[in-house]
Amino acid sequence: MYIFLDIGGSYTKIASSSDLKDLKSFSYFKTQKNYIQGKKKIEEEILNISANKNIKAIVIAIAGMVDNKKNIVDCPNLKNWSKKPLVKDLEKKFDCSAYLFNDADLAALGEASYEKSNNIAYLSLGTGVGGSRIVNKKIDINNFGFEPGHQIIEKNKSFENLVGNKNLKKNNINLEAKKNLQKWHENLAIGLVNTSLLWSPDLIILGGGLSYRYLSLKLLKPLVSKHFPFSKTLKIKKSKLSNKSALYGALYYLKNK
């Protein structure tokens, strides 16, 4: 039995696999802001989904910065989880190996596993803006992860300040309004152009909650072409795997480890 977790700022998704061929028993539950309570809830859900079967490995995606030793460095939307020993705690509890990744890295890997392109940029549009670069079906080499959401678009305003849901809510910006939706797509296009110029991808894949609800490629693509300084057309797609991208990325990682 293999267990896969995707720990987000609002909800945690969980799934299992007996043979590393597909995901089973998908479910989700509210993420606890307190680490001790959150870990306890995760342990309960793992016990429930495993039905007392032997657990061989756990792969975890988390919405935060992870270092090369697979420790949680910082979780902007789960402050109390920062610097907590999640991997060590779960390995001790279930007597198995555990692996920790940034959620956007695993979501990107999941999406890339279904694509022919070998150089893929993935961006997740949700509470904030996460992202990753996949080269030849592997998470590209990096120093502190990939953080396209923190690029500066305007003075004192980052990409995720302008298009992330946390700040949209904070500033009472309703994307149901046509004017706001148009501006959101304009800001998104600028961030995508910047990311593309730095990463030079064959394909950009957009996922995350806001993309499922509000993203219009018909609106976005002309705006990207308008700001892109070269005649080449950027290939942009919506996520195929929806809210299971990171879980499929975890499955793909373990299968190919």
Buried (B, 14 or more C-beta within 10 A) or exposed (E): BBBBBBBBBBEBBBBBBEEBEEBEBBEBEEBBBEBEEBBEBBBEBBEEBBEEEEBBBBBBBBBBBBEEEBBBBBBBBBEBBBEBEBBEBBBEBBEBBBBBBBBBBBBBBBBBBEBEBBBBBBBBBBBBBBBBBBBEEEBBEEEEBBBBBBBEBEEEEBBBBBBBBBBBEEEEBEBEEEEBBEBBBBBBBBBBBBBBEEBEBBBBBBBBBBBBEBBEBEBBBEBBBEBBEEEEEBEBBBBBBEBBBBBBBBBBBBEEE
